Amino acid sequence: MNKLVSSKDYELSQSIEKRLLTFELPGNSILSSDVQEEMSKSIALLRRVDRCLIVANSENNQTRKQQLEVIASTLNWSISLLQQSPQKLVLAKKIRRDAEFTVREFTNPIIGRLINGFKYVLYESNTSVKVLFGLGLAIPIYLMLPYLPYKKIIVQPLIAPIISENQHPGLSQNVSTSTSKGLERPAITQYDVDRTIALLVLVGIAGSLGSIVSILTRIKEYENEKYTDTILPILIGAFKPLIGGAFGIFLFTLLSSGFLPLQIKNDNSRPMDEWYALFALAFVAGFSERLVKDIISQTEKKVIATSTTTSTFNQVEEQKVSSQAATNSSTFNQVEEQKDSSQAAMSSGGNVQITD
């Protein structure tokens, strides 16, 4: 029985080699690089199908053997079609991808189906579906981000020395005496740290939600020639909520630092109003990229103007100091010259009296 199977495998492999050797290009034909790449993929897949066919023949699986023979004949026809009509590249690609799906499920049924689902979205779906697919892949990751131990990993190693210094002011006398004009540095409490972390998480979530709503309301805009790439729409759907959350955090830091003229009232009788306002502004920042770009440009202009003013002020101060130093030096030299001349006159007068 084994000899019979091995002889059948040998005859099958010989027929496969003869079939692969029949792929010859017509004379004086020049194929484009895309056509050559597709032919190479189809031939490689055909060899893979032939290996699966040998395995199915050794296992005496007639159903799979018939399916693989149909796939092999279809791939042969696809390669011949590319040889004769290279302009039918799209048809050949679709045939080859369909054969890939079937062979992948034969070799590994579970993982093959998962890969086939991803490949189907990647190659067969439109741009809007790709964007939504990327968004669906990323949402579970974003839902886990607020539960990460930011305080333990990042905040505590940075803030713990400062809080300890505020609780024990005797340990930092050198720092406290170095404050100018007797101004005391405000203490940072644990409440301030916890409140800042909560607000950062709040504005990050709000910015991500704004970005998600922006994707869903503008989904038709992705049906554009700019998004014809295979993987780019999936990346847009996956990373745009992250960008929206970053925009929300950026807007919060600008408001807190006073770079923006916009101020949020902190009413002690209604403490949650500040949180509502920050959530709304972060949501708008994630929803409208144009608004954040304008804010960034305004902040950049303000920083440049501030640095220019500071540089000019420093130059003026340096000129004042240098001129004052020059004036002091000149006055000192004049005083010294007057002293020298008076001493010379006094000594000269003394000599004259002695001579008389």
Secondary structure as GFF3:
##gff-version 3
##sequence-region A 1 356
A	DSSP	alpha_helix	2	21	.	.	.	ID=ss1
A	DSSP	alpha_helix	33	58	.	.	.	ID=ss2
A	DSSP	alpha_helix	62	84	.	.	.	ID=ss3
A	DSSP	alpha_helix	89	107	.	.	.	ID=ss4
A	DSSP	alpha_helix	109	124	.	.	.	ID=ss5
A	DSSP	alpha_helix	127	144	.	.	.	ID=ss6
A	DSSP	three_ten_helix	145	147	.	.	.	ID=ss7
A	DSSP	alpha_helix	150	150	.	.	.	ID=ss8
A	DSSP	pi_helix	151	155	.	.	.	ID=ss9
A	DSSP	alpha_helix	156	167	.	.	.	ID=ss10
A	DSSP	three_ten_helix	169	172	.	.	.	ID=ss11
A	DSSP	alpha_helix	173	177	.	.	.	ID=ss12
A	DSSP	three_ten_helix	180	182	.	.	.	ID=ss13
A	DSSP	alpha_helix	190	217	.	.	.	ID=ss14
A	DSSP	three_ten_helix	219	222	.	.	.	ID=ss15
A	DSSP	three_ten_helix	225	227	.	.	.	ID=ss16
A	DSSP	alpha_helix	232	257	.	.	.	ID=ss17
A	DSSP	alpha_helix	272	287	.	.	.	ID=ss18
A	DSSP	alpha_helix	289	355	.	.	.	ID=ss19
###
